[in-house]
Amino acid sequence: MCTTCGCGSSEVRIDAKTAEVPAAHERAAVTQPKYHHYRPGGHWHRHADGTWHSHVHGGASPHGDAAPGPLDSAHAAGMASARTIRIEEDILAKNDAIAVQNRRFFADRGVFALNLVSSPGSGKTTLLVRTIEAWSARTPVAVIEGDQQTARDAERVRAVGVPAVQINTAKGCHLDAQMVAHALTHLEIADDSVLFIENVGNLVCPAAFDLGEAHKVVILSVTEGEDKPLKYPDMFHAADLLLVNKIDLAPHVDFDVATAIAYARRVRPGLEAIVVSARTGAGFGEWLAWLERGVAAAKEQREGNIEALRRRIVELEGELARRSERA
Amino acid sequence: MHEMALAQSVLEIVEATARRHAAQRVTAVRLEIGVLSHVAPEALEFCFGAVTRGSLAERARLEIETTPGAAWCVPCGETVALSTLGAPCPQCGSYQLAVSQGEAMRVIDIEVA
């Protein structure tokens, strides 16, 4: 059983084959995807919203420092010495470390990676398919799909000409960073491309799991009720964009768009929101413009990194020349 | 969210640390669980007792420090208490809040014998 969320991760399948990794969230034997050059770093004190916690104990310390207790030096015959060992590790540290690796993988290649989250039936896949068609190969696109069972969503994406990998979690209720890292080994990811990760339909659990994405995009359809952001605050709090979908059905339901967005902004101030219809294409101008901005930012970051490397090479060459002269 | 599985995650962290320090038994585990985090402390307590049976943390005392929620209120220009996500500033009623505390789920330290 998976040790982070209790799913039967030994049954996790990627494109219908049992994933070769050990229980998906285990830290010890992470299979390094073939594009990865990095190892997990030390421990992480990062919280779900990216803030750091200044804890009461004060001062950083390497983990596992043994603070000797008063009994340590006693060693009376037959008496065990009690001591306190500092840990200060996030319970989700394993996942977060792999997410950071994924994020670096994307940054190196200028990939704009999005984590699409919502309840089941909000229209994620339909929205994704229409987005891919409207995008018209402006950049390469790849998709990672997550569902308990079936490869239906990956098949729908492949039908519009985009490579897709299907992760089946069996009993699991969310994707995690290890699953995504493994799925990436099944995809050819192009530079300056877009990667959509369609999470398992679930408005609760995916909120806690960083996959290494640039943004979580939460999709709420008008048939779901405008109070959902208040009832499921964690998910809306974790998102950077809200897509209100199925606006074409608005005349048939009691749903106040402004109220829904206001509620979402209570739990996530400044949340960007775009009203769309995956069926009619309403709002797609704005949605695609948002995507284009993200793609441009990812590309600029990659080019900036390359430029910085080039400057470094020039510096080092200069240094080498100086030292060679002196030698 | 998955308190049983989180308890197992805690046990894994605890066991790894104990092994690194060649400790035979864990007598106490101290956690920090923020009120704005993804877990209910009581459920975690229950599950912790269950998962540690047969491990070197069996019968270890579980201490949970509940960190209160706090956020920076933009209009007030100061840090205020936040009881849940979606609550307004208790001083001015604004929702322009940036959460600064209360989302952590951490293993702080362990006591070993």
Interface residues (C-beta under 8 A of the other chain):
Chain A: M1 C2 T3 T4 C5 G6 C7 H25 R27 H45 H47 A48 D49 T51 H53 H55 H57 H63 G64 A66 A80 S81 A82 R83 T84 I85 R86 I87 E88 E89 D90 I91 L92 A93 K94 V204 C205 A207 A208 P229 L230 P233 D234 H237 Y263 R265 R266 V267 P269
Chain B: M1 H2 M4 A5 L6 Q8 S9 V10 E12 I13 V14 T17 A18 R20 H21 A23 Q24 R25 T27 L31 E32 S37 H38 T67 V74 T84 L85 G86 P88 Y95 Q96 L97 A98 V99 S100 Q101 E103 A104 M105 R106 V107 I108 D109 I110 E111 V112 A113
